[in-house]
């Protein structure tokens, strides 16, 4: 199997990069797998597959027409049976390879891209819509990030339901980690947090509009409400790169700690008493929400931020609040810090990478 990934993955610093990198690693443990990637990847971090850095960095890669001949030769010389593209952007190349090499084309989507760009105000979303629809209709198989996206493709783009399969974001662990207490001690010491203070976490790429807006809502809506609860001791820890300058690194805001980009976000997921996801825009599944739940941390999410998650699999570990109802959001934070609820086994059945990639291979056309 061959995959074409148009952006750098290794080392990963965003949820989207991590998703594809871990998907590749687990898929490579189950089949003979080659990835065509960019020259910016750190090849020493590749596990279980071959990465060929044939794509140039920058926008020029979308016009590397010579790749068609190079990849076609690779496919024919190595008996590659399937070609996959991550996101629709290199769809033109996937379409040409499908036509020339007579092998199935798989499109691995992470959201409906044109809807995501429409939601964040990009004026050219309509052009992307036409291109994306063409690519999806041309594919032999589509991996959708969620059942919501799958149903949208079936009902609105008129994609054959038989070729749409839910292949969601995943986790590299099959059960709740055993070192949550140790992680909490490390983070408390790192940020000088007392034993009687609850740790509330939010993280993401903060230069992304919906995540930056979520930080603003934490500052202006959620934190003031939490401060009004008497004898409620907490710290909101916000992690992530790219915080806009207007936030002034969240200095001098009571009960808020800004860490910037941390070397091990999984440590923070395990250490937190609660994860909050007040995200009200963007598309696809919120990878940070899946990670928090997988690392055993109860999560409070706005309804929009929970879209794409299998709520039944999450059980009571995920609490969903109506968008913009900040009073209910703050109340849910206070109430759920007292709950001792375990992430259900059904969650790992759904979101463990080993299960997900096995399902992906079973979904390939014969």
C-alpha positions as CSV (number, residue, x, y, z in Angstrom):
1,X,0.0,0.0,0.0
2,X,1.1,3.5,-0.8
3,X,0.1,6.8,0.9
4,X,0.7,10.4,-0.2
5,X,1.0,12.9,2.6
6,X,1.4,16.6,1.5
7,X,2.6,18.0,4.8
8,X,5.3,17.3,7.4
9,X,4.4,14.8,10.1
10,X,7.6,14.0,12.0
11,X,8.0,15.3,14.6
12,X,4.4,16.0,15.1
13,X,3.2,19.1,17.0
14,X,-0.5,19.2,16.2
15,X,-3.3,16.8,16.6
16,X,-3.7,16.4,12.9
17,X,-0.1,15.5,12.4
18,X,-0.1,13.1,15.3
19,X,-3.2,11.4,13.9
20,X,-1.6,10.6,10.5
21,X,1.8,9.7,12.0
22,X,0.3,7.2,14.4
23,X,-2.1,5.8,11.8
24,X,0.8,5.2,9.5
25,X,2.8,3.5,12.3
26,X,0.1,1.1,13.2
27,X,-0.9,0.5,9.6
28,X,2.7,-0.3,8.7
29,X,2.8,-3.0,11.4
30,X,-0.1,-4.8,9.6
31,X,0.9,-4.4,5.9
32,X,3.7,-3.5,3.6
33,X,3.4,0.3,3.6
34,X,5.2,3.1,1.8
35,X,4.6,6.8,2.4
36,X,5.5,9.6,0.0
37,X,6.1,12.6,2.2
38,X,7.9,16.0,2.3
39,X,11.6,16.6,2.7
40,X,10.9,18.3,6.1
41,X,10.1,15.0,7.8
42,X,12.7,13.6,10.3
43,X,13.3,10.2,8.9
44,X,14.8,8.9,12.1
45,X,11.3,9.0,13.7
46,X,9.7,6.7,11.1
47,X,8.4,3.4,12.6
48,X,7.1,0.3,10.7
49,X,7.0,1.7,7.2
50,X,9.1,3.3,4.5
51,X,9.0,7.1,4.0
52,X,10.3,8.6,0.8
53,X,10.8,12.4,1.0
54,X,9.9,13.1,-2.6
55,X,7.6,16.1,-2.0
56,X,9.2,19.5,-1.9
57,X,8.4,21.9,0.9
58,X,6.0,24.7,0.3
59,X,3.3,25.2,-2.3
60,X,5.4,24.0,-5.1
61,X,4.7,20.4,-4.2
62,X,1.1,20.9,-5.5
63,X,2.6,21.4,-8.9
64,X,5.2,18.6,-8.9
65,X,3.8,16.9,-12.0
66,X,7.0,14.8,-12.4
67,X,5.8,12.9,-9.3
68,X,3.2,11.2,-11.5
69,X,5.9,9.3,-13.4
70,X,8.1,8.7,-10.4
71,X,5.3,7.2,-8.3
72,X,3.8,5.2,-11.2
73,X,7.2,3.5,-11.7
74,X,7.5,2.8,-8.0
75,X,4.0,1.2,-8.0
76,X,4.7,-1.0,-11.0
77,X,8.2,-2.1,-9.8
78,X,7.0,-3.0,-6.3
79,X,3.6,-4.5,-6.9
80,X,1.8,-1.9,-4.9
81,X,-2.0,-2.6,-4.9
82,X,-3.5,0.5,-3.3
83,X,-2.9,4.3,-3.5
84,X,-4.1,6.5,-0.6
85,X,-4.1,10.3,-0.2
86,X,-4.4,12.1,3.1
87,X,-6.9,15.0,2.7
88,X,-8.1,15.9,-0.8
89,X,-5.3,18.3,-1.8
90,X,-3.2,15.9,-3.7
91,X,-6.3,14.4,-5.3
92,X,-5.2,15.3,-8.8
93,X,-2.1,13.1,-8.4
94,X,-4.1,10.2,-6.9
95,X,-6.6,10.4,-9.7
96,X,-3.8,10.2,-12.3
97,X,-2.2,7.3,-10.6
98,X,-5.5,5.4,-10.3
99,X,-6.0,6.0,-14.1
100,X,-2.5,5.0,-15.1
101,X,-1.7,2.1,-12.7
102,X,-5.2,0.7,-12.6
103,X,-5.2,0.4,-8.8
104,X,-7.9,1.6,-6.3
105,X,-7.7,5.1,-4.9
106,X,-8.5,5.6,-1.2
107,X,-9.1,9.1,0.2
108,X,-8.4,9.4,3.9
109,X,-10.4,12.4,5.1
110,X,-10.1,14.2,8.4
111,X,-13.1,16.4,8.0
112,X,-15.1,17.9,5.2
113,X,-12.5,20.4,4.2
114,X,-14.6,23.0,2.4
115,X,-17.1,23.1,5.3
116,X,-14.2,23.7,7.7
117,X,-12.9,26.6,5.6
118,X,-16.3,28.0,5.2
119,X,-16.8,27.9,9.0
120,X,-13.7,30.0,9.6
121,X,-14.6,32.6,6.9
122,X,-12.4,31.7,4.0
123,X,-13.9,33.3,0.9
124,X,-12.6,30.6,-1.5
125,X,-14.3,27.7,0.2
126,X,-16.6,27.3,-2.8
127,X,-13.7,26.5,-5.1
128,X,-12.4,23.9,-2.7
129,X,-15.9,22.4,-2.5
130,X,-16.0,21.7,-6.3
131,X,-12.5,20.2,-6.2
132,X,-13.2,18.1,-3.0
133,X,-16.4,16.8,-4.4
134,X,-14.7,15.7,-7.6
135,X,-12.0,13.8,-5.6
136,X,-14.5,12.1,-3.3
137,X,-16.6,11.0,-6.2
138,X,-13.5,9.7,-8.0
139,X,-12.3,7.6,-5.1
140,X,-12.9,3.8,-4.8
141,X,-12.9,4.0,-1.0
142,X,-13.3,6.9,1.5
143,X,-12.1,6.8,5.1
144,X,-14.2,9.2,7.0
145,X,-13.2,10.6,10.4
146,X,-16.7,10.3,11.9
147,X,-20.2,9.0,11.2
148,X,-21.3,12.6,10.9
149,X,-19.0,13.2,8.0
150,X,-20.0,9.9,6.4
151,X,-23.6,10.8,6.5
152,X,-22.9,14.2,5.1
153,X,-21.0,12.6,2.1
154,X,-23.8,10.2,1.5
155,X,-26.7,12.7,1.8
156,X,-25.2,15.9,0.5
157,X,-22.4,14.9,-1.9
158,X,-24.3,11.7,-3.1
159,X,-21.4,9.4,-2.4
160,X,-22.2,5.7,-2.5
161,X,-22.6,4.5,1.1
162,X,-20.8,1.2,0.4
163,X,-17.5,3.0,-0.2
164,X,-17.6,5.3,2.8
165,X,-16.1,3.8,6.0
166,X,-15.6,5.4,9.4
167,X,-11.9,5.3,10.3
168,X,-11.6,7.7,13.2
169,X,-8.7,9.3,15.1
170,X,-7.1,6.9,17.6
171,X,-4.9,6.4,20.5
172,X,-1.7,4.2,20.9
173,X,-3.0,2.7,24.2
174,X,-5.7,0.0,24.5
175,X,-6.7,0.9,28.1
176,X,-6.5,3.6,30.8
177,X,-2.8,4.3,31.7
178,X,-1.6,3.2,35.1
179,X,0.6,6.2,35.8
180,X,-2.0,9.0,36.2
181,X,-1.0,9.7,39.8
182,X,2.7,9.9,38.9
183,X,1.9,12.3,36.0
184,X,-0.1,14.5,38.3
185,X,2.8,14.8,40.8
186,X,5.2,15.8,38.0
187,X,2.9,18.5,36.7
188,X,2.0,19.8,40.1
189,X,5.7,20.2,40.9
190,X,6.5,21.7,37.4
191,X,3.9,24.5,37.9
192,X,3.9,24.8,41.7
193,X,0.3,23.6,42.1
194,X,-0.8,22.6,45.6
195,X,-2.3,19.2,46.4
196,X,-5.8,20.7,47.1
197,X,-6.0,22.5,43.8
198,X,-7.8,20.9,40.8
199,X,-6.1,20.9,37.4
200,X,-8.3,21.8,34.5
201,X,-6.7,21.4,31.1
202,X,-7.2,22.9,27.6
203,X,-4.8,22.4,24.7
204,X,-4.5,22.9,21.0
205,X,-2.8,24.8,18.1
206,X,-3.7,28.2,19.4
207,X,-3.0,30.0,16.1
208,X,-6.0,28.2,14.7
209,X,-9.0,30.5,14.9
210,X,-11.5,28.2,16.7
211,X,-8.9,27.3,19.4
212,X,-8.0,30.9,19.9
213,X,-11.7,31.7,20.3
214,X,-11.9,29.0,22.9
215,X,-9.1,30.6,24.9
216,X,-11.0,33.9,24.7
217,X,-14.1,32.2,26.0
218,X,-12.1,30.6,28.8
219,X,-10.8,34.0,29.9
220,X,-14.0,36.0,29.4
221,X,-16.7,33.5,30.2
222,X,-15.7,30.3,32.0
223,X,-12.9,31.5,34.4
224,X,-15.0,34.4,35.8
225,X,-17.8,32.0,36.6
226,X,-15.5,29.5,38.2
227,X,-14.1,32.3,40.4
228,X,-17.6,33.0,41.7
229,X,-17.7,29.5,43.3
230,X,-16.6,29.9,46.9
231,X,-13.9,27.6,48.2
232,X,-13.4,26.1,44.7
233,X,-9.6,25.7,44.2
234,X,-8.4,25.2,40.7
235,X,-5.9,26.1,38.0
236,X,-6.7,26.2,34.3
237,X,-3.6,25.0,32.4
238,X,-3.6,26.0,28.7
239,X,-1.0,24.3,26.5
240,X,-0.2,24.9,22.8
241,X,1.9,26.9,20.4
242,X,0.9,30.0,18.4
243,X,-1.0,31.9,21.0
244,X,-1.9,35.3,19.3
245,X,0.1,38.3,20.7
246,X,-3.2,40.0,21.8
247,X,-3.4,37.5,24.7
248,X,-0.1,38.6,26.1
249,X,0.8,35.0,27.1
250,X,-2.2,35.1,29.5
251,X,-0.1,36.9,32.1
252,X,-1.7,38.2,35.3
253,X,-5.0,36.3,34.8
254,X,-6.1,34.7,38.0
255,X,-6.0,30.9,38.1
256,X,-4.7,30.5,34.6
257,X,-1.3,29.0,33.6
258,X,-0.1,29.2,30.1
259,X,2.7,26.7,29.2
260,X,3.2,27.2,25.5
261,X,4.1,24.1,23.5
262,X,5.0,21.3,25.9
263,X,7.3,18.4,25.0
264,X,4.9,15.7,26.2
265,X,1.2,16.7,26.1
266,X,0.2,13.1,27.1
267,X,1.7,13.8,30.5
268,X,-0.7,16.7,30.9
269,X,-3.7,14.7,29.8
270,X,-2.9,12.1,32.4
271,X,-2.3,14.7,35.1
272,X,-5.4,16.7,34.6
273,X,-8.5,16.3,36.8
274,X,-10.7,17.6,34.0
275,X,-10.3,18.5,30.3
276,X,-12.4,21.3,28.8
277,X,-13.3,21.8,25.2
278,X,-15.2,25.0,24.6
279,X,-14.5,24.9,20.9
280,X,-17.4,26.3,18.8
281,X,-16.0,26.1,15.2
282,X,-13.9,24.1,12.8
283,X,-14.6,20.7,11.5
284,X,-13.9,17.0,12.0
285,X,-13.3,15.2,15.3
286,X,-11.5,17.1,18.0
287,X,-8.4,15.0,18.5
288,X,-7.6,16.6,21.8
289,X,-11.0,15.4,23.2
290,X,-10.4,11.8,22.2
291,X,-6.9,11.9,23.7
292,X,-8.1,13.3,27.0
293,X,-10.8,10.6,27.3
294,X,-8.3,7.9,26.3
295,X,-5.9,9.0,29.0
296,X,-8.6,8.7,31.6
297,X,-9.6,12.3,32.0
298,X,-13.3,13.3,32.3
299,X,-14.1,15.9,29.7
300,X,-16.6,18.8,29.4
301,X,-17.3,19.9,25.8
302,X,-19.5,22.4,24.0
303,X,-21.8,20.5,21.6
304,X,-20.0,21.7,18.5
305,X,-16.7,20.6,19.9
306,X,-18.0,17.1,20.5
307,X,-19.2,16.5,16.9
308,X,-17.6,13.5,15.5
309,X,-17.1,11.7,18.8
310,X,-19.1,8.5,19.4
311,X,-21.0,9.6,22.5
312,X,-22.2,6.1,23.3
313,X,-18.7,4.8,23.4
314,X,-17.6,7.7,25.6
315,X,-20.3,7.0,28.2
316,X,-20.6,9.4,31.2
317,X,-16.9,10.3,30.9
318,X,-17.8,12.9,28.3
319,X,-20.3,15.7,29.3
320,X,-21.7,17.7,26.4
321,X,-23.1,21.2,27.1
322,X,-25.2,23.4,24.7
323,X,-23.1,25.9,22.8
324,X,-22.7,29.3,24.5
325,X,-24.3,28.1,27.8
326,X,-21.3,29.1,29.9
327,X,-23.3,29.0,33.2
328,X,-24.0,25.3,32.5
329,X,-20.4,24.7,31.3
330,X,-19.0,26.1,34.6
331,X,-21.5,24.2,36.7
332,X,-20.5,21.0,34.9
333,X,-16.9,21.6,35.6
334,X,-17.5,22.0,39.4
335,X,-19.9,19.0,39.6
336,X,-17.8,16.6,37.6
337,X,-14.6,17.2,39.4
338,X,-16.2,15.2,42.3
339,X,-17.1,12.3,40.1
340,X,-15.0,9.1,39.9
341,X,-16.0,7.7,36.5
342,X,-13.8,5.4,34.4
343,X,-13.4,5.6,30.6
344,X,-15.4,2.6,29.4
345,X,-13.9,-0.3,27.6
346,X,-16.2,0.5,24.6
347,X,-14.1,3.7,24.1
348,X,-10.9,1.7,23.5
349,X,-12.7,-0.8,21.3
350,X,-13.6,2.3,19.1
351,X,-10.5,4.4,19.4
352,X,-7.4,2.2,19.8
353,X,-5.2,2.5,16.8
354,X,-4.6,-1.3,16.5
355,X,-8.4,-1.8,16.1
356,X,-8.8,1.2,13.7
357,X,-6.1,0.2,11.3
358,X,-7.3,-3.4,11.2
359,X,-10.7,-2.1,10.2
360,X,-9.2,0.1,7.6
361,X,-7.4,-2.8,5.9
362,X,-10.7,-4.8,6.0
363,X,-12.5,-2.0,4.2
364,X,-10.1,-2.0,1.2
365,X,-11.8,-3.0,-2.1
366,X,-10.9,-6.5,-3.4
